[in-house]
Amino acid sequence: MQLGDRSAPTPESTLPAVGSVLTPKPAKSGTAPPAESKPKPADAPAGRSIPFSMERLDDSLARARGNLLGLQVEDGHWRGELEADSVLESEYILLLHFLGRGGEERVQKMARRIRRLQLPDGGWAIYHGGPPEVSASVKAYFVLKLMGDDPDAPHMARARRTILELGGIEATNTYTKIYLAIFGQYSWEKCPAVPPEMVLLPGWFYFNLNEMSSWSRGIFVPLSIIWAFKPQSPVPDHAHIPELLGPDAVNLLPVEGGPWRRGWNLFFHHANEGLKLLERSRLRPLRRRALRAAEEWTRRRLVRSDGLGAIFPAIVNTVFAFRCLGYSSDDPAIQSQLEALEKLEVDLGDSLKIQPALSPVWDTAQAAGILAATGLEPEHPALQRAAEWLLAKEVRHSGDWQHKNGHEEVSGWYFEYANEFYPDCDDTAMVLTALARIRIADPELEERVEPARRRALRWLLSMQNPDGGWAAFDRGCDKELLKFIPFADHNAMLDPSWEDITGRVLETLHLEGFVPSDKPVARAIRFLDSRQCDDGTWYGRWGCNYIYGTWLVLCGLRRFGVDMRQERYQRAADWLRARQNADGGWGETLQSYEEPSLKGVGDSTAAQTAWALLGLFAAGDHVSDSVRQGLDFLLHMQLDDGSWDDEHWTGTGFPRVFYLKYHLYDDYFPLLALATYRQTVESES
């Protein structure tokens, strides 16, 4: 096995690529334009009367490439908007109120956005087109009362009715209850215990900090400081929400699951009550030490990062925590976090929305890799600038991943502009894929790129889990019992091996010269075969959902010569064809994470149609009616400027809890699908 060369990609090597999670492209940021001014599909007047032709396909490809190249920033990177739900605006408003800044104009602008996101039935969803969700709805309602909205106004009455139907405050998650407790709307005694002493637990202990997922650590360490201090921030009398207190009941046992699940759920419930009993009795001899350790842990991770973990919830919790510890509002540590939050703002004119993170490394690797794979000459100046920009983002400092990985050499790439503690396998694989496809023209840059590729490849291989798969940020983060901890109701306590990431890593290994007999490849293939569902699909953790996972796995397997004629893989292709919509496209609702009957069901989107087509191509299907109809859907839905405009969200943060819309997904994935088909036709002719 050796690193692949930098020759131009062959048609076979340009088949599928990349993928998941995350952000406003300039042309589509903000609110949607009025219907009469919104760009129309290029062939809208004639609709489907325009027959498919290679000339039409080539024109589409040229416009799509031109559009994507036009979105590149001068320094070489791409970054689209990363959109999330109203919870972010609600929590930002509460933080500013806590800091005595509730009168700022940005607060009014965020409140306007919250009102606009309200569903007709009165609640708030956590993704476009989704049902009302109780935690998001309670936070939005409380914030609007805080802003002075009349509780008897129609929109507030509808919201209140929906919230009570969903179970009221008692049905909300841990985060929501703790935030409400800060502002006197819920009892601290009833909040799940998040003791800071967990920071002191040694590595050999079954439950310790490093057994949590990286994002959970960043959220819970500062949250434990908040829980220990139990701050009280008064609100005006008119803002109180006792009307949202539904039935005061706690369901100790999961609705589903046998005695094993019920037993552990009951065990952790009693452990939680025991911790709170110790808290009330003030039997906490390690509290000062624990708080110092939690503070030190947090401060150490603020360097070389755009806020703690470079993600919204961890940054907000850090500000709350530092104020609890006595930091003044103008302390540099707090100011750095507030500046990081301001970078997440998207000004829409009369309203303001907040992004959960920024995704420049992800978008740049995707855009550059796809442009190089779809016919743009590998020495193109845009790709040279992208390679140099990506190279500057390589991790060169130690991080949390080392606690469970004995590999000493530091490398990898993260998702954001700066987040040195948290390189991840998905971004690292995607950057390596992009760099493998770009032919570096500058010898000096080439001398820097090659060692970085080798370092990152070694790091990526060291992150392979014992089961053969790859997780996002850590090795061996898969202790199922931790899911039963009461404060783990965000459904993201663990970071085990994921099918979609493993499929992407396989593609990277192929481009880096690996062969099927190499142990990392053989182990990964065995892992993916073991995780296939009965209907032929694979789960998609970081993109929605089975279309996403199935695409990436099929592409990764095809790279290593797996016989796609086998029944198990043709079953996956049959599933994709069976889920095609009448309009020729594919779609899958985020509700599929909760309702298995909705696998592969949803309104068509350009991104998911591209994923489905790439999956079919990998399975050997380039000529079926499904393929032709899918191609026609993409050509028909393309806008005059060469872009596409998906309304529905296709990104996943925490399944069932937090979802995303990557605003560039509907630009680069359709381009990849169309170009892959074009290259296949060329190779066959």
C-alpha positions in Angstrom: 0.0 0.0 0.0 1.3 3.5 -0.8 -0.1 6.9 -1.4 -1.8 7.4 -4.7 -0.2 9.6 -7.4 -1.6 12.9 -8.5 -2.5 12.1 -12.0 -5.9 13.4 -13.2 -8.8 11.3 -12.0 -9.9 8.5 -14.3 -13.6 8.1 -14.9 -13.7 5.2 -12.6 -12.0 7.1 -9.8 -14.5 9.9 -10.0 -17.5 7.9 -9.1 -18.9 8.8 -5.6 -17.5 10.9 -2.8 -18.0 12.7 0.4 -20.8 13.8 2.5 -22.2 14.7 5.8 -23.3 17.3 8.1 -23.2 21.2 7.6 -23.9 25.9 6.2 -25.8 30.8 4.0 -24.3 30.7 0.5 -24.4 34.3 -0.6 -27.0 33.8 -3.2 -29.4 32.0 -0.9 -28.8 33.5 2.6 -31.6 35.0 4.5 -35.3 34.5 4.0 -36.6 33.2 0.7 -37.4 35.8 -1.9 -41.0 36.4 -2.9 -42.3 33.8 -5.3 -42.4 36.2 -8.2 -38.7 37.1 -7.8 -37.3 33.7 -6.9 -35.1 32.2 -9.7 -36.9 29.6 -11.8 -35.6 26.3 -13.2 -34.0 26.9 -16.5 -36.4 24.8 -18.4 -39.5 25.7 -16.4 -41.6 27.1 -19.3 -41.5 23.9 -21.2 -41.3 21.6 -18.2 -40.7 18.0 -19.0 -41.4 18.4 -22.6 -37.6 19.1 -23.1 -36.1 15.7 -23.8 -32.9 14.5 -22.1 -29.8 15.0 -24.2 -26.1 15.1 -23.6 -26.0 18.7 -24.8 -28.5 19.6 -22.1 -26.4 17.7 -19.5 -23.2 19.4 -20.6 -24.9 22.8 -20.3 -26.1 22.0 -16.9 -22.7 20.9 -15.8 -21.0 24.0 -17.1 -23.5 26.2 -15.2 -23.2 24.2 -12.0 -19.4 24.4 -12.1 -19.6 28.1 -12.8 -22.0 28.7 -9.9 -19.9 26.7 -7.4 -16.6 28.4 -8.5 -18.4 31.8 -8.1 -19.1 31.0 -4.4 -15.4 30.5 -3.6 -14.0 33.2 -1.2 -10.9 35.0 -2.5 -8.5 33.2 -0.1 -9.6 29.9 -1.5 -12.3 28.5 0.8 -16.0 27.9 0.6 -18.6 28.3 3.4 -22.3 28.0 3.1 -24.8 28.8 5.7 -25.5 26.2 8.4 -29.2 26.6 9.4 -30.8 25.2 12.6 -34.1 25.7 14.5 -35.4 28.4 16.8 -33.8 26.9 19.9 -30.6 28.8 19.1 -32.3 32.2 19.0 -34.2 31.4 22.2 -31.1 30.4 24.1 -29.1 33.4 22.8 -31.9 35.8 24.0 -31.9 34.1 27.4 -28.1 34.5 27.6 -28.2 38.2 26.7 -31.0 38.7 29.3 -28.8 36.9 31.9 -25.9 39.3 31.1 -28.2 42.4 31.4 -28.2 43.0 27.6 -31.8 42.1 26.9 -32.5 45.6 25.5 -30.2 45.2 22.5 -31.6 45.5 19.0 -30.4 42.0 18.1 -32.7 40.6 20.8 -35.7 42.1 19.1 -34.6 40.9 15.7 -34.2 37.3 17.0 -37.6 37.5 18.6 -39.1 38.4 15.2 -37.5 35.3 13.7 -38.9 33.1 16.5 -42.4 34.4 15.7 -42.0 33.7 12.0 -40.9 30.1 12.7 -44.0 29.3 14.7 -46.1 26.6 13.1 -49.8 27.2 12.3 -50.9 25.0 15.2 -48.9 27.1 17.6 -45.7 25.1 18.3 -42.2 25.2 17.0 -40.5 22.4 15.0 -36.8 21.5 15.1 -36.6 21.2 11.3 -38.5 22.6 8.3 -41.7 20.7 7.8 -41.5 18.9 11.1 -44.0 18.5 13.9 -44.1 20.7 17.0 -41.4 19.8 19.5 -41.9 20.4 23.2 -38.5 21.8 24.3 -38.2 24.2 21.3 -41.8 25.3 21.9 -41.4 25.9 25.6 -38.2 28.0 25.1 -39.8 30.0 22.3 -43.0 30.7 24.4 -41.0 31.7 27.4 -38.8 34.1 25.4 -41.8 35.7 23.7 -43.4 36.3 27.1 -40.1 37.8 28.2 -40.2 40.1 25.2 -43.6 41.3 26.2 -45.9 39.3 23.9 -49.5 39.2 25.4 -50.2 35.6 26.6 -53.8 36.1 25.4 -52.7 37.0 21.9 -53.8 34.3 19.3 -50.3 33.1 18.6 -49.5 32.7 22.3 -52.7 30.9 23.0 -52.1 28.5 20.2 -48.6 27.9 21.4 -49.7 27.3 25.0 -52.4 24.8 23.9 -49.9 22.8 21.8 -47.2 22.8 24.5 -49.7 21.4 27.1 -50.8 18.7 24.6 -47.1 17.7 24.3 -46.8 17.4 28.1 -45.7 20.9 29.1 -42.5 21.7 30.9 -42.2 18.3 32.5 -41.8 16.7 29.0 -38.9 18.9 28.1 -35.2 17.8 28.0 -32.5 18.4 30.6 -31.1 21.5 28.8 -34.5 23.1 28.8 -35.2 22.4 32.4 -31.9 23.8 33.6 -32.3 26.9 31.5 -35.8 27.4 32.9 -34.4 26.9 36.4 -31.8 29.7 35.9 -34.7 32.1 35.3 -36.9 30.8 38.1 -39.4 28.9 35.9 -38.5 25.4 37.1 -37.2 23.9 40.4 -33.5 23.2 40.5 -34.4 20.2 42.8 -36.2 18.6 39.9 -33.5 19.0 37.3 -31.3 16.0 36.6 -28.0 16.0 38.4 -25.0 17.1 36.4 -22.3 17.0 39.1 -18.9 18.6 38.3 -17.2 15.8 40.2 -17.5 13.7 37.1 -14.5 15.7 35.8 -12.4 14.1 38.5 -13.3 10.5 37.7 -10.2 8.5 36.6 -9.8 7.0 33.2 -10.1 3.4 34.5 -13.5 4.2 35.9 -16.4 2.8 33.8 -18.0 6.2 33.5 -15.6 9.0 33.1 -15.6 12.2 31.1 -13.8 10.7 28.1 -16.4 8.0 27.6 -18.8 10.7 26.5 -18.9 12.0 22.9 -16.7 15.0 22.3 -19.7 17.3 21.8 -21.3 16.1 25.1 -18.1 16.9 27.0 -18.1 20.4 25.6 -21.7 20.9 26.6 -21.7 19.1 30.0 -18.5 20.3 31.7 -19.7 24.0 31.7 -23.2 22.8 32.4 -22.0 21.0 35.5 -20.6 24.3 36.8 -24.0 25.9 36.2 -25.8 23.0 38.0 -23.4 23.3 41.0 -24.0 27.0 41.5 -27.8 27.0 40.6 -27.9 30.6 39.6 -31.1 32.7 39.7 -31.7 35.4 37.1 -34.9 37.3 37.8 -37.4 38.0 35.1 -40.4 40.4 35.1 -43.6 39.1 36.6 -45.3 39.1 33.2 -42.7 36.6 31.9 -43.4 33.8 34.3 -44.9 30.6 32.7 -46.7 28.6 35.4 -49.4 27.9 32.8 -47.0 25.5 31.0 -46.6 23.2 34.0 -48.3 20.0 32.8 -48.8 16.8 34.7 -46.0 16.5 37.3 -45.0 13.0 36.4 -41.8 11.3 35.5 -41.8 8.2 33.3 -39.1 6.0 34.9 -39.3 3.2 32.4 -38.8 3.5 28.6 -41.8 2.8 26.5 -39.9 0.2 24.6 -37.3 -2.3 25.8 -37.2 -5.4 27.9 -36.1 -6.0 31.5 -32.5 -5.1 30.8 -33.4 -1.5 29.6 -35.9 -1.0 32.3 -33.5 -2.2 35.0 -30.7 0.1 34.0 -33.1 3.0 33.6 -34.4 2.4 37.1 -30.8 2.1 38.4 -29.7 5.5 37.0 -32.9 7.1 38.2 -32.1 6.1 41.8 -28.4 7.1 41.3 -29.6 10.5 40.1 -31.9 10.9 43.2 -29.0 9.8 45.4 -26.7 12.5 44.0 -29.4 15.1 44.6 -29.8 13.9 48.2 -26.1 14.4 48.7 -26.4 17.8 47.2 -29.1 18.8 49.6 -27.2 17.5 52.6 -24.1 19.4 51.4 -22.0 16.2 51.5 -19.7 17.2 48.7 -16.1 17.2 49.9 -14.7 17.3 46.4 -16.8 20.2 45.1 -14.2 23.0 45.2 -11.6 20.7 43.6 -14.2 19.6 41.0 -15.1 23.2 40.1 -11.5 24.1 39.7 -10.9 21.1 37.5 -14.0 21.9 35.4 -12.9 25.5 35.0 -9.4 24.5 34.0 -10.7 21.9 31.6 -12.9 24.5 29.9 -10.3 27.3 29.8 -7.7 25.0 28.3 -9.9 24.3 25.3 -10.6 27.9 24.5 -7.2 28.4 22.9 -6.9 27.8 19.1 -10.7 27.6 18.9 -13.6 29.8 17.9 -15.3 29.2 21.2 -15.5 26.0 23.2 -15.8 23.2 20.7 -16.7 25.9 18.2 -20.3 25.0 18.6 -23.2 27.1 19.9 -24.4 25.2 23.0 -21.0 24.7 24.4 -20.1 28.4 23.9 -23.4 29.6 25.6 -22.9 27.2 28.5 -19.3 28.5 29.0 -20.5 32.1 29.3 -23.1 31.1 31.9 -20.5 29.0 33.8 -17.9 31.7 33.9 -20.3 34.2 35.2 -21.3 31.7 37.9 -17.6 31.4 38.8 -17.4 35.1 39.3 -15.9 36.3 36.0 -16.9 39.8 35.1 -18.8 40.3 31.8 -15.8 42.1 30.3 -13.3 39.4 31.2 -11.3 38.3 28.1 -12.5 34.7 28.5 -16.1 35.7 28.4 -15.6 38.3 25.7 -13.9 35.7 23.5 -17.0 33.5 23.7 -19.3 36.4 23.0 -17.3 37.2 19.9 -17.5 33.6 18.8 -21.3 33.8 19.2 -21.4 37.0 17.1 -19.6 35.2 14.3 -22.6 32.8 14.2 -25.1 35.5 13.5 -26.8 35.9 10.1 -28.4 39.3 9.7 -31.6 39.1 7.7 -32.4 42.8 7.8 -35.3 43.1 10.2 -34.5 39.7 11.8 -31.5 37.7 12.9 -30.8 34.0 12.9 -28.0 32.0 14.6 -26.0 29.2 13.1 -24.9 26.3 15.4 -21.4 26.3 13.9 -19.5 27.4 10.8 -18.5 24.8 8.3 -15.6 26.1 6.1 -13.3 23.1 6.1 -16.2 20.8 5.4 -17.6 22.9 2.5 -14.1 23.6 1.1 -13.1 20.0 1.0 -16.5 19.0 -0.5 -16.5 21.8 -3.1 -12.9 21.4 -4.2 -13.0 17.6 -4.2 -16.1 17.5 -6.2 -14.9 20.1 -8.7 -11.7 18.1 -9.2 -13.7 14.9 -9.6 -16.2 16.3 -12.1 -14.0 17.6 -14.9 -12.3 20.8 -13.6 -8.7 20.5 -14.5 -6.7 19.5 -11.4 -4.3 22.4 -11.8 -7.1 25.0 -11.8 -6.2 28.1 -9.8 -9.3 27.7 -7.7 -8.2 24.2 -6.6 -4.7 25.4 -5.9 -6.1 28.1 -3.6 -8.4 25.6 -1.9 -5.5 23.2 -1.3 -3.3 25.9 0.3 -6.2 27.1 2.5 -7.0 23.5 3.6 -3.3 22.8 4.4 -3.3 25.8 6.8 -6.1 24.2 8.7 -4.3 20.9 9.5 -4.3 20.2 13.3 -0.9 20.4 14.8 -1.7 20.5 18.5 -2.8 17.8 20.9 -6.5 17.2 21.5 -9.1 15.2 23.4 -8.9 12.3 20.9 -5.5 11.3 22.5 -7.2 10.1 25.7 -8.4 6.9 24.0 -5.9 6.7 21.1 -2.3 5.8 21.7 -1.2 7.4 18.4 1.3 10.1 19.3 1.5 12.0 15.9 -0.9 14.9 15.7 -2.8 15.6 12.5 -6.3 15.6 11.0 -8.8 18.4 10.1 -11.7 19.9 11.9 -15.0 21.3 10.7 -14.8 25.0 11.5 -12.3 27.8 11.1 -10.6 27.0 14.3 -11.1 24.0 16.6 -7.7 22.4 17.3 -8.8 20.1 20.1 -11.3 18.3 17.9 -10.2 17.0 14.5 -12.7 14.5 13.1 -12.6 11.5 10.9 -15.3 12.7 8.5 -13.5 16.0 7.7 -10.1 14.4 7.6 -11.2 11.8 5.1 -12.9 14.5 3.0 -9.8 16.8 3.0 -7.6 13.8 2.0 -10.0 12.9 -0.8 -9.9 16.5 -2.1 -6.1 16.8 -1.9 -5.7 13.4 -3.6 -7.6 14.8 -6.6 -5.8 18.1 -6.9 -2.5 18.2 -8.8 -0.4 20.8 -6.9 1.3 23.1 -9.4 3.6 24.9 -7.0 6.6 22.7 -6.0 6.9 24.4 -2.6 3.3 23.8 -1.8 3.6 20.2 -3.0 6.5 19.7 -0.5 4.2 20.8 2.3 1.1 18.9 1.1 2.7 15.5 0.8 3.9 15.2 4.5 0.5 16.5 5.7 -1.3 13.9 3.7 0.9 11.1 5.2 0.5 12.5 8.7 -3.3 12.7 8.3 -3.6 9.3 6.8 -1.7 7.7 9.7 -3.9 9.6 12.1 -7.1 8.5 10.3 -5.9 4.9 10.4 -5.2 5.1 14.1 -8.8 6.2 14.7 -10.3 3.0 13.3 -12.4 1.3 16.0 -11.9 -2.4 17.0 -15.1 -3.3 15.2 -13.6 -2.0 11.9 -15.6 1.2 11.6 -14.9 4.8 12.2 -16.6 7.2 14.5 -16.6 11.0 14.2 -14.2 12.3 17.0 -13.1 9.4 19.2 -12.2 5.7 19.4 -14.1 3.3 21.5 -16.9 5.8 22.6 -19.6 3.2 22.6 -20.6 2.2 26.2 -24.4 1.7 25.8 -25.1 2.0 29.5 -24.3 5.7 29.4 -27.4 6.3 27.4 -29.5 5.7 30.5 -27.9 8.6 32.5 -30.8 11.0 33.2 -29.0 14.0 31.6 -28.2 12.0 28.5 -31.6 12.8 27.0 -30.0 14.7 24.1 -29.6 11.3 22.3 -25.9 11.9 21.5 -24.0 10.6 24.5 -21.9 8.2 22.5 -19.9 8.3 19.3 -19.6 4.7 18.0 -18.7 3.6 14.5 -20.9 5.0 11.9 -21.7 3.4 8.5 -21.7 6.7 6.6 -18.3 7.8 7.9 -16.8 4.3 7.3 -18.0 4.3 3.7 -16.4 7.7 3.1 -13.1 6.6 4.7 -13.0 3.6 2.3 -13.1 6.0 -0.6 -10.3 8.0 0.9 -8.2 4.8 1.4 -8.8 3.9 -2.2 -7.5 7.2 -3.5 -4.5 6.8 -1.2 -3.5 3.6 -2.8 -4.9 0.9 -0.5 -6.0 -2.5 -1.8 -8.7 -4.9 -0.6 -6.2 -7.1 1.2 -5.0 -4.3 3.5 -6.2 -5.0 7.0 -8.0 -1.6 7.6 -9.9 -2.1 4.4 -10.9 -5.7 5.1 -12.0 -4.8 8.6 -14.1 -1.9 7.3 -15.8 -4.0 4.7 -16.7 -6.6 7.3 -18.1 -3.9 9.6 -20.3 -2.5 6.8 -21.6 -5.9 5.8 -22.5 -6.6 9.4 -24.5 -3.3 9.6 -26.6 -3.7 6.5 -30.4 -3.7 7.2 -32.6 -6.5 6.0 -34.0 -4.3 3.2 -30.5 -3.6 1.9 -30.0 -0.2 3.4 -27.5 1.4 5.7 -28.2 4.0 8.4 -27.1 7.6 7.9 -25.9 9.2 11.1 -24.7 12.6 9.7 -27.1 13.0 6.8 -30.7 12.1 6.2 -30.9 9.2 6.4 -30.9 5.8 4.8 -30.5 7.3 1.3 -27.4 9.1 2.7 -25.9 6.1 4.4 -26.7 3.7 1.6 -25.0 6.0 -1.0 -21.8 6.3 1.0 -21.5 2.7 1.8 -22.1 1.5 -1.7 -19.6 4.0 -3.0 -17.0 2.9 -0.5 -17.5 -0.8 -1.2 -17.4 -0.3 -5.0 -14.0 1.4 -4.7 -12.4 -1.9 -3.5 -13.9 -4.1 -6.2 -16.7 -5.6 -4.1 -19.0 -7.5 -6.5 -22.0 -5.3 -6.7 -23.9 -8.0 -8.5 -24.3 -9.9 -5.2 -27.9 -10.1 -4.0 -27.3 -8.1 -0.8 -26.0 -5.0 -2.8 -28.7 -5.3 -5.5 -31.2 -5.3 -2.7 -29.9 -1.9 -1.7 -30.3 -0.7 -5.3 -33.8 -2.2 -5.5 -34.7 -0.2 -2.3 -33.4 3.0 -3.8 -35.4 2.5 -7.0 -38.5 1.6 -5.0 -38.3 4.9 -3.0 -38.2 7.1 -6.1 -40.9 9.7 -6.2 -43.3 10.2 -9.0 -41.5 13.4 -10.0 -38.3 11.4 -10.6 -36.5 12.7 -7.5 -35.8 11.2 -4.1 -36.4 12.6 -0.7 -36.4 11.4 2.9 -37.9 13.2 5.8 -35.9 13.7 9.0 -38.9 12.1 10.8 -37.5 8.8 9.5 -35.1 8.8 12.5 -38.2 8.3 14.7 -40.6 6.4 12.4 -39.1 3.4 10.5 -42.1 3.4 8.1 -40.8 6.7 6.7 -37.4 5.3 5.5 -36.8 6.8 2.1 -40.1 8.7 2.2 -40.2 12.5 1.7 -40.5 15.3 -0.8 -37.8 15.2 -3.5 -34.7 17.3 -2.9 -31.8 17.9 -5.3 -29.2 16.7 -2.7 -31.0 13.5 -1.8 -31.7 12.8 -5.5 -28.0 13.1 -6.1 -27.2 10.7 -3.3 -29.6 8.2 -4.6 -28.3 8.4 -8.1 -24.7 8.0 -6.9 -25.8 5.0 -4.9 -27.3 3.4 -8.0 -24.2 4.2 -10.1 -22.1 2.5 -7.4 -24.4 -0.5 -7.6 -23.8 -0.7 -11.4 -27.0 0.9 -12.6 -26.5 3.7 -15.1 -29.3 2.9 -17.6 -32.5 2.1 -15.8 -35.6 4.3 -16.1 -35.0 5.3 -12.5 -31.6 6.7 -13.3 -32.9 8.6 -16.4 -35.8 10.0 -14.4 -33.5 11.1 -11.6 -31.2 12.8 -14.0 -34.1 14.6 -15.6 -35.4 15.7 -12.2 -32.0 17.4 -11.5 -31.9 19.0 -14.9 -35.4 20.2 -14.6 -35.0 21.7 -11.1 -31.7 23.5 -11.8 -32.0 27.3 -11.6 -30.8 29.7 -14.3 -27.7 30.5 -12.2 -26.6 26.9 -12.2 -27.6 26.2 -8.6 -30.5 24.2 -7.0 -32.7 25.3 -4.1 -33.8 22.7 -1.7 -36.5 23.7 0.7 -36.2 20.7 3.0 -33.3 20.0 5.4 -31.0 17.0 4.9 -28.4 17.4 7.6 -28.3 15.6 11.0 -26.8 16.9 14.2 -28.3 14.7 16.9 -31.0 12.3 15.5 -34.4 13.0 17.0 -33.1 16.1 18.7 -31.2 18.5 16.4 -31.1 18.8 12.7 -29.4 21.0 10.1 -29.7 22.5 6.6 -26.4 22.8 4.8 -27.0 25.6 2.2 -24.3 24.3 -0.2 -25.5 20.7 -0.3 -27.9 21.5 -3.1 -25.0 23.0 -5.1 -22.2 20.5 -5.0 -23.9 17.1 -4.7 -26.1 17.4 -7.9 -23.0 18.5 -9.7 -21.3 15.4 -8.6 -24.1 13.1 -9.7 -24.5 14.6 -13.1 -20.8 14.6 -13.8 -20.4 11.0 -12.6 -23.1 10.0 -15.1 -21.4 12.0 -17.9 -18.0 10.4 -17.2 -19.5 6.9 -17.2 -21.1 7.5 -20.6 -17.8 8.8 -21.9 -15.9 5.8 -20.6 -18.4 3.3 -22.1 -18.3 5.0 -25.4 
